[in-house]
Amino acid sequence: MNVSNTRTGMPDSWADAAPVLIAVAAGREPADLVIRDGRWVNVQSREIIDRHDLAIVRGRFAYCGPDATHAIGPDTVVIDAGGRFMVPGLCDSHMHIESGMLTVSRFVEAVVPHGTTSMFVDPHEIANVLGIDGVRLVHDEALIQPINVFVQMPSCAPSAPGLETTGKEITPEDVAEAMTWPNIIGLGEMMNFPGVINCDHKMLAEMAATQRAGKTVGGHYASRDLGPAFHAYAAGGPADDHEGTREIDAVSRARQGMRAMLRLGSAWYDVEAQITAVTRLGLDPRNFTLCTDDCHSGTLVHDGHMDRVLRHAIGCGCPPLVALQMATINTATHFGLEREIGSIAPGRRADVVLTGDLESFPVETVISRGQVLSDVAGLVDEVKDGAKDPFPLRFSWPRESRNTVRIGRKLTPADFEVASPPGAMAARVRVIGVVENQAPTKAMEMDLRASPEGLLDADPGRDISHVAVVERHRASGRVENGFVSGFGYRGRCALASTVAHDSHHIVAAGTCRTSMAGAVNRLAEAGGGIALFRDGTELAFVHLPVAGLMSDSPAPEVAGQAQRLVDAMAECGCTMNNAFMQHSLMALVVIPELRISDLGLVDSVGFAFTDLIASDGAGEGGRFES
């Protein structure tokens, strides 16, 4: 017996299902599934209602009331909730599938056991590599999922025109076309906030096309300046923002009519500092949502997804029902989907999580569109016995999506050399300062001695490593070099990755130029991934063949590779929390303060190139300051 007659893919519309919804609610027809004796967590009214039943048909709630006996027929599957809380399926208001290193299907498999039934995904990573064709592939794979995966059309490829190059570009015409696709929910985060502030024609045209389609413009204001520039950005139309890191950031977004999206990803811990806008200042929580932004596969498999964010928000002092609203109905309302998802109410898609406790939030049973997808509590025999595969459809990524790493030639250690100024014994260099658990970096200046060969080398004793970006879309052979601090690498090691937000060239960092060359060449041979080398020998490798960003292998397998990478990085001295996420953002030129792109070192406050050598004065008189 199937637990639901709902097909995998897009559910029946409310209009099409209305006659049977009415008939089941009235007791004239049986439901497909009835959940009995649960505690209804009603996020519409923010209350818990004991001893209630839910009747589901065609993937939608038909009846939410005290007794659904009248909706039970001979073939109805009945789940005894046993007093468990019946919670709406969790919604991630902003995230990037690619950051999980998984394709859409594999990502969904990983997050369903954690209670996530709706995701709002911005595939701007693959847009930078494959353009609108890559976005269409994500869109099409999202359509066949058993949960709700809504796609935002990426807005900024490149994210900072003139400061980086991408494999492909997204145009206003691309945006206008995508707005006609069935599963496009809006425009992805508008990262080029200087462009919006300065009325860049392309950025305004993309936002206008989205607004004319009646859809939501995503925001990304990665600046601490809340003066006229921020107000100008808000006036341009972005409806939300996930880049806040302070209480005042959340307050300012809410006051301007934007949704403040509070983020807890693998490496971004921004909920605690901002949720006090609700818990301390008493702002209306309806204007706040929870999101992950970037979660890698290890976090998904071992720690969780939106359930992790929810527990964290509650741990920061947010009342459980308020936190649940931020993870459900608030997100649905923001995207104009409150009549479809985000709550347990008649007509809505039957997305529900059964849990025994609202604070620790153990996810015991997950139902999406009336189909039981996960049931660790063993409440449904059909699922426990494996009689039904909840993920029956597989998506095949085409060959052209797997051959995207082109560096033009085999690199050598000499490609990563930085020459000191002529005649100088040392030089003051600009250094990217990585900040643990935050996306912004620090713009630092540090002195480096010149070698007898006239080169500026890494200095592991002072936590200064090489960093380089290798162009990988056009086989130009171009390499841009710099320095970074914060990873703590020791010995002769280097990490290289084809995941390098946002233009996704190859970013490499380490203490040894030989290992940097070896790691980069390994990625070119494999077609993408993450490689860690020590003394010129491979220590760990994560294979990401799809666009150099994702794997279509099962999440536990990819997470296992990622864990071996983390362990190997620790062997090399790097113990920073989720250091790979920090590594992948060193080329993200739209977030302050200092970054490196395939075109050079970038001042991400002034949005201009800057010289690697700040001065050579340290060497003029033989004086050297550490």
C-alpha positions in Angstrom: 0.0 0.0 0.0 1.4 3.4 -0.9 1.4 6.1 1.8 0.2 8.7 -0.8 -1.0 8.9 -4.3 0.9 12.1 -4.7 3.3 11.9 -7.6 6.9 13.0 -7.3 7.3 16.4 -9.0 5.1 19.4 -8.9 1.9 18.8 -6.8 -1.6 19.3 -8.0 -2.7 22.9 -7.7 -5.1 23.9 -5.0 -7.7 24.7 -7.7 -7.5 21.3 -9.2 -7.5 19.5 -5.8 -10.3 21.7 -4.3 -13.2 19.3 -5.0 -11.6 16.3 -3.3 -10.2 18.5 -0.5 -13.7 19.6 0.3 -15.1 16.1 0.0 -12.5 14.7 2.4 -13.0 17.5 4.9 -16.8 17.0 4.8 -16.4 13.2 5.2 -17.7 12.3 1.8 -14.5 10.8 0.6 -11.6 9.1 2.4 -8.2 10.7 2.9 -4.9 9.2 1.6 -3.2 9.8 5.0 -4.5 10.7 8.5 -2.2 11.7 11.4 -4.0 11.2 14.7 -3.6 12.5 18.2 -0.9 15.1 17.6 -0.1 18.4 19.1 -0.8 20.9 16.3 1.9 23.6 16.1 -0.1 26.4 14.5 2.3 29.0 13.2 -0.6 31.1 11.9 -1.9 31.8 15.4 1.4 31.0 17.3 -0.2 28.4 19.6 0.0 24.7 20.3 -3.4 22.8 20.1 -3.5 19.4 21.8 -5.2 16.3 20.6 -5.8 17.2 16.9 -5.8 15.2 13.7 -4.7 16.0 10.1 -6.3 14.5 7.0 -4.3 14.6 3.8 -5.3 14.0 0.2 -3.5 14.6 -3.1 -0.5 16.0 -1.2 -2.5 18.7 0.6 -4.1 19.2 4.0 -7.8 18.7 3.7 -8.8 18.7 7.4 -7.0 20.1 10.5 -9.3 19.5 13.4 -10.1 17.6 16.6 -11.2 14.3 15.0 -10.6 13.0 11.5 -12.4 9.7 11.9 -14.8 10.7 9.2 -11.9 11.0 6.7 -10.6 7.4 7.3 -11.4 4.8 4.7 -10.3 1.2 4.2 -7.2 2.3 2.3 -6.3 5.3 4.3 -2.8 5.1 6.0 -3.2 6.1 9.6 -0.2 7.5 11.6 -0.6 7.6 15.4 1.4 10.7 16.4 1.2 9.6 20.0 1.1 13.2 21.3 4.1 14.3 19.2 4.2 17.9 17.9 3.0 18.3 14.3 5.2 21.0 12.9 5.1 22.6 9.4 8.0 21.4 7.2 11.0 23.7 7.6 11.9 26.3 5.0 15.4 27.5 4.1 14.8 31.1 3.0 18.2 31.5 1.2 20.8 29.0 0.2 23.1 27.7 -2.5 22.8 24.0 -3.4 26.4 24.1 -4.8 27.9 24.9 -1.4 26.8 21.4 -0.3 29.1 20.0 -3.0 26.0 18.0 -4.1 23.6 18.1 -7.0 20.0 19.0 -6.2 18.8 15.4 -5.8 21.7 14.4 -3.5 21.2 17.6 -1.5 17.5 16.9 -1.0 18.3 13.3 0.1 20.7 14.8 2.7 18.3 17.4 4.2 15.0 15.6 4.2 15.8 13.6 7.4 16.5 17.0 9.1 12.9 18.2 8.4 13.6 20.5 5.5 10.7 20.4 3.0 11.1 23.8 1.2 14.3 25.5 -0.1 14.8 28.8 -1.9 17.9 28.2 -3.9 20.1 30.7 -5.8 22.3 28.7 -8.2 24.6 31.6 -9.0 27.7 29.4 -8.5 26.8 27.3 -11.6 25.6 30.4 -13.4 29.2 31.7 -13.2 30.5 28.5 -14.8 27.7 27.5 -17.3 25.5 30.6 -17.5 21.7 30.4 -18.0 22.1 26.8 -19.3 23.4 25.7 -15.9 20.6 27.5 -14.2 18.1 25.7 -16.3 19.7 22.3 -15.3 19.2 23.2 -11.7 15.7 24.4 -12.3 14.8 21.2 -14.1 16.3 18.9 -11.5 14.4 20.9 -8.8 11.1 20.2 -10.5 11.4 16.4 -10.0 12.1 16.6 -6.3 9.6 15.2 -3.7 10.0 18.4 -1.7 9.7 22.1 -2.7 12.8 23.4 -4.3 12.1 26.9 -5.6 14.8 28.5 -7.8 15.9 32.2 -7.9 17.4 33.4 -11.1 21.0 34.5 -10.4 21.5 38.2 -10.8 25.2 38.8 -10.7 27.5 36.8 -13.0 30.0 38.4 -12.7 29.2 39.7 -9.2 31.6 42.6 -9.7 32.0 43.5 -13.4 35.6 44.6 -14.2 37.1 43.1 -11.1 36.7 39.4 -12.1 35.9 37.3 -15.2 33.4 34.4 -15.3 32.9 31.4 -17.4 29.5 32.9 -18.5 27.6 36.0 -17.9 23.9 36.6 -16.9 22.2 39.4 -18.8 18.9 41.2 -18.3 17.5 39.3 -21.2 18.4 36.0 -19.4 16.6 37.2 -16.3 13.5 38.2 -18.3 13.4 34.7 -20.0 13.9 32.9 -16.7 10.9 34.8 -15.1 8.7 32.8 -17.5 9.9 29.4 -16.2 7.5 27.5 -14.0 9.7 27.1 -10.9 11.5 30.5 -10.8 10.4 32.3 -7.6 12.4 35.5 -8.1 15.8 37.1 -8.6 18.8 35.8 -6.7 20.8 38.0 -4.3 21.7 41.3 -5.8 25.4 41.2 -4.8 26.5 44.2 -6.9 25.2 46.7 -4.4 27.5 49.4 -5.7 25.9 48.9 -9.1 22.4 49.4 -7.6 23.5 52.4 -5.6 25.0 54.0 -8.7 21.9 53.1 -10.9 23.8 50.6 -13.1 21.5 50.0 -16.1 22.0 46.2 -16.1 21.3 45.8 -12.4 18.2 48.0 -12.6 16.9 46.1 -15.7 17.2 42.8 -14.0 15.3 44.0 -10.9 12.7 45.6 -13.1 12.1 42.4 -15.1 11.6 40.5 -11.8 9.2 43.1 -10.4 7.2 43.2 -13.5 6.8 39.4 -13.2 5.5 40.0 -9.7 8.4 38.1 -8.1 10.8 38.8 -5.3 14.2 40.5 -5.6 16.8 39.0 -3.3 19.2 41.2 -1.5 22.9 41.2 -0.5 24.2 44.3 1.1 27.6 43.3 2.4 28.6 46.7 3.9 28.5 48.1 7.5 27.6 51.5 6.1 24.0 52.2 7.1 24.0 55.7 5.8 22.7 57.1 2.4 24.3 54.2 0.5 22.2 51.6 2.4 19.0 53.7 1.9 19.7 54.0 -1.8 20.1 50.2 -2.0 16.8 49.6 -0.3 15.1 52.1 -2.6 16.3 50.0 -5.6 14.0 47.1 -4.7 15.8 44.2 -2.9 13.3 42.7 -0.6 15.6 40.9 1.9 19.1 40.6 3.1 21.2 37.8 4.6 24.5 39.6 5.0 23.8 41.2 8.4 26.3 40.5 11.2 25.1 42.9 13.9 21.9 43.7 15.8 21.6 47.1 14.1 21.9 45.3 10.7 18.7 43.3 11.4 16.9 46.4 12.8 17.8 48.5 9.8 16.6 45.9 7.3 13.3 45.5 9.1 12.7 49.2 9.3 13.2 49.6 5.6 10.6 46.9 4.8 13.2 44.2 4.0 13.1 40.7 5.5 16.2 40.2 7.7 17.4 36.7 6.9 19.4 35.4 9.9 22.1 33.0 8.7 23.7 30.0 10.3 25.8 28.1 7.7 28.8 25.9 8.0 31.0 28.8 8.7 28.7 31.8 9.1 27.4 32.3 12.6 25.2 35.4 12.3 22.0 34.5 14.1 23.1 35.1 17.7 24.2 38.7 17.1 21.0 39.7 15.2 18.2 37.7 16.9 18.4 40.1 19.8 16.4 42.5 17.6 13.5 40.3 18.4 14.4 38.9 21.8 15.9 42.1 23.3 14.3 45.0 21.4 11.0 43.3 20.8 10.7 43.9 17.0 7.9 42.2 15.1 9.3 38.7 14.4 7.2 38.4 11.2 10.0 40.4 9.4 12.7 37.8 10.2 13.5 34.5 8.6 16.1 31.8 9.2 18.5 30.5 6.5 21.7 28.6 6.0 23.2 30.3 2.9 26.1 27.9 2.6 26.3 24.4 4.2 28.8 21.8 3.0 28.0 18.1 2.9 29.8 17.3 6.2 27.5 19.7 8.1 24.4 18.3 6.4 25.3 14.7 7.2 26.6 15.1 10.7 25.0 18.3 12.2 21.8 19.0 10.3 20.3 21.6 8.1 17.3 23.8 9.1 16.8 21.8 12.2 20.3 22.9 13.3 19.5 26.5 12.6 16.2 26.2 14.5 17.9 24.7 17.6 20.6 27.4 17.5 18.0 30.2 17.3 16.1 28.7 20.3 19.4 28.3 22.1 20.0 32.0 21.6 16.9 32.8 23.5 14.3 32.9 20.8 10.9 31.3 22.0 10.4 28.1 20.1 7.2 29.1 18.4 8.7 32.4 17.2 11.7 30.6 15.9 9.4 28.1 14.1 7.6 31.0 12.5 10.9 32.3 11.2 11.7 28.9 9.7 8.2 28.3 8.1 5.4 30.8 7.6 7.6 34.0 7.6 9.6 32.6 4.6 6.4 31.5 2.8 4.8 34.9 3.2 8.0 36.7 2.0 7.9 34.8 -1.3 4.1 35.1 -1.7 3.6 31.4 -1.0 1.7 31.5 2.4 -1.3 29.8 0.7 1.0 27.0 -0.5 3.6 26.2 2.2 4.8 27.2 5.6 1.9 26.2 7.8 -0.4 23.3 8.6 -3.8 24.5 7.3 -6.4 23.4 4.8 -5.3 23.5 1.2 -1.6 23.9 1.9 0.9 21.3 0.7 1.0 18.6 3.3 4.6 19.2 4.6 4.8 18.2 8.3 7.5 17.1 10.7 6.7 15.0 13.8 8.9 15.7 16.8 8.8 14.9 20.5 10.3 18.2 21.7 10.3 21.7 20.3 13.6 22.8 21.8 15.9 19.9 21.1 13.8 19.2 18.0 14.6 15.6 17.2 13.2 15.0 13.7 11.3 11.7 13.9 9.0 11.6 10.8 9.1 13.8 7.7 6.2 14.1 5.3 6.3 16.2 2.2 3.2 16.7 0.0 1.6 13.8 1.9 4.4 11.4 1.2 6.4 10.0 4.1 10.0 10.5 3.2 11.7 9.8 6.5 10.5 7.9 9.5 13.1 7.2 12.1 10.3 6.8 14.7 9.0 3.7 12.8 5.5 5.0 12.7 4.7 3.8 9.1 5.3 0.2 8.2 5.5 0.9 4.5 8.5 3.2 5.0 10.1 1.1 7.7 10.0 -2.0 5.4 11.4 -0.1 2.5 8.4 -0.7 0.3 8.5 2.7 -1.4 11.5 4.7 -2.7 10.8 8.3 -1.8 13.4 9.5 -4.4 12.5 7.4 -7.5 13.5 10.0 -10.1 17.2 10.6 -11.0 18.6 13.5 -13.0 21.4 13.0 -15.4 23.8 15.9 -15.7 25.0 16.2 -19.4 28.6 15.8 -20.5 29.2 19.5 -21.1 28.6 20.2 -17.4 31.5 17.9 -16.5 34.3 19.3 -18.6 34.7 22.8 -17.2 38.3 23.0 -15.8 40.6 24.4 -18.4 43.9 26.0 -17.3 45.7 25.8 -20.6 48.9 24.3 -19.5 50.6 22.3 -16.7 51.6 24.7 -13.9 55.0 24.8 -12.2 56.2 26.2 -8.8 57.5 29.3 -10.7 53.9 30.3 -11.5 53.4 31.0 -7.8 56.5 33.2 -7.3 56.2 36.8 -6.0 59.2 38.9 -6.8 60.3 41.5 -4.2 60.9 45.1 -5.4 64.3 45.4 -7.2 67.1 45.8 -4.6 64.8 45.5 -1.6 65.7 43.2 1.3 62.1 43.1 2.3 58.7 44.5 1.4 55.4 45.4 3.1 52.7 43.4 1.4 48.9 43.5 1.6 47.6 40.3 3.2 44.1 38.9 3.2 43.2 38.3 6.9 40.7 35.4 7.3 38.1 35.8 10.1 36.9 32.6 11.6 33.1 32.0 11.3 32.5 35.2 9.3 32.4 36.0 5.6 34.3 39.4 5.7 38.1 39.5 5.7 40.5 42.0 7.1 42.8 44.1 4.9 46.2 43.6 6.6 49.8 44.8 5.9 52.7 42.7 6.9 56.5 42.7 6.2 58.2 39.8 4.3 61.9 39.3 3.9 63.2 38.7 0.4 65.0 35.4 -0.3 68.5 35.4 -1.9 66.7 34.8 -5.2 64.7 38.0 -4.7 61.4 36.3 -3.9 58.8 36.9 -1.2 58.0 33.6 0.5 55.4 32.4 2.8 56.2 32.7 6.5 54.4 29.9 8.4 55.9 31.0 11.7 53.8 34.2 11.4 50.8 32.5 9.8 51.4 34.0 6.3 50.7 31.7 3.4 50.7 32.1 -0.4 47.3 32.5 -2.1 46.7 32.4 -5.8 43.8 32.4 -8.3 44.3 30.4 -11.5 42.0 31.2 -14.4 40.1 28.0 -15.3 37.3 28.9 -17.8 39.3 30.1 -20.9 42.6 28.2 -20.6 44.5 31.5 -20.5 47.2 30.2 -18.2 46.8 33.3 -16.1 47.8 33.2 -12.4 47.4 36.0 -9.8 49.4 35.7 -6.6 49.1 37.2 -3.1 49.3 36.3 0.6 46.8 35.3 3.2 46.8 34.9 7.0 44.6 33.0 9.4 44.8 29.4 8.2 47.7 28.4 10.4 49.3 26.1 7.8 52.7 24.5 8.8 55.1 22.5 6.7 55.1 22.4 3.0 51.5 22.1 2.1 48.8 23.7 -0.1 45.0 23.4 -0.7 43.5 24.1 -4.1 39.8 24.2 -5.1 37.6 24.8 -8.1 35.0 26.1 -5.7 36.0 29.8 -5.5 33.1 32.1 -5.0 31.8 33.7 -7.1 33.6 33.3 -10.4 34.9 29.9 -9.5 38.4 29.8 -10.9 40.9 27.8 -9.0 41.9 29.3 -5.7 45.0 27.8 -4.0 46.6 28.6 -0.6 49.6 27.2 1.2 53.1 27.4 2.3 54.8 25.5 -0.6 54.8 26.5 -4.3 55.5 22.9 -5.4 52.4 21.7 -3.5 50.3 24.5 -5.0 51.3 23.5 -8.5 50.6 19.8 -7.8 47.2 20.5 -6.3 46.1 22.8 -9.1 47.3 20.3 -11.8 45.4 17.5 -10.0 42.1 19.5 -10.3 42.7 20.1 -14.0 43.2 16.4 -14.6 40.1 15.4 -12.5 37.7 18.0 -13.9 37.2 19.7 -10.5 37.2 19.4 -6.8 39.4 20.1 -3.8 42.9 18.8 -3.4 45.3 19.0 -0.5 49.0 18.3 -1.1 52.0 18.1 1.3 55.5 17.9 0.1 54.2 17.6 -3.5 52.1 14.5 -2.6 48.3 14.3 -2.4 46.9 14.0 1.1 43.1 14.4 0.4 40.9 14.9 -2.5 37.2 15.6 -2.9 35.9 15.0 -6.5 33.4 17.5 -7.8 32.9 16.7 -11.5 29.7 18.7 -12.1 30.8 22.2 -13.1 33.8 21.7 -10.8 31.3 22.5 -8.0 29.2 19.4 -7.2 29.1 15.7 -7.0 26.2 13.4 -7.9 27.5 10.8 -5.5 25.5 10.2 -2.3 25.9 12.8 0.4 27.6 10.4 3.0 30.2 9.5 0.4 31.0 13.1 -0.4 30.9 14.0 3.4 33.4 11.2 4.0 35.8 12.7 1.4 35.2 16.2 3.0 36.0 14.8 6.5 39.2 13.3 5.3 40.0 16.8 3.9 39.3 18.4 7.2 41.5 15.9 9.0 44.3 16.4 6.6 44.1 20.2 6.9 44.4 19.8 10.7 47.5 17.7 10.1 48.9 20.6 8.2 48.1 23.0 11.1 44.7 24.4 10.0 42.2 23.9 12.8 39.9 26.8 12.0 36.2 25.9 12.0 35.1 25.0 8.5 38.2 26.4 7.1 37.4 25.3 3.6 34.4 27.6 3.5 36.8 30.5 4.3 39.2 29.2 1.6 36.5 29.2 -1.0 35.6 32.8 -0.3 39.0 34.4 -0.8 38.0 35.4 -4.3 34.6 36.7 -3.3 35.2 40.3 -4.3 31.8 41.7 -3.3 32.5 41.2 0.5 35.0 43.5 2.3 37.7 44.0 2.9 40.4 42.5 0.8 40.1 39.7 -1.8 42.0 38.3 -4.8 40.4 37.6 -8.2 41.7 36.2 -11.5 42.6 39.8 -12.4 44.4 40.9 -9.3 44.2 41.9 -5.6 40.9 43.7 -4.9 40.1 46.4 -2.3 36.5 45.2 -1.6 35.6 48.3 0.3 36.5 50.8 -2.5 35.8 48.2 -5.3 39.1 48.8 -7.0 42.3 46.9 -7.7 45.1 47.5 -5.3 48.8 46.7 -5.4 50.1 43.6 -3.6 53.3 45.5 -2.5 52.3 48.2 -0.1 55.8 49.6 0.1 59.4 48.4 -0.1 60.6 50.8 2.6 61.1 47.9 5.1 64.2 46.9 3.0 65.8 50.3 2.3 67.9 50.5 5.4 68.0 46.8 6.2 65.3 47.3 8.9 62.7 44.6 9.2 59.5 44.7 11.3 57.7 41.5 12.0 
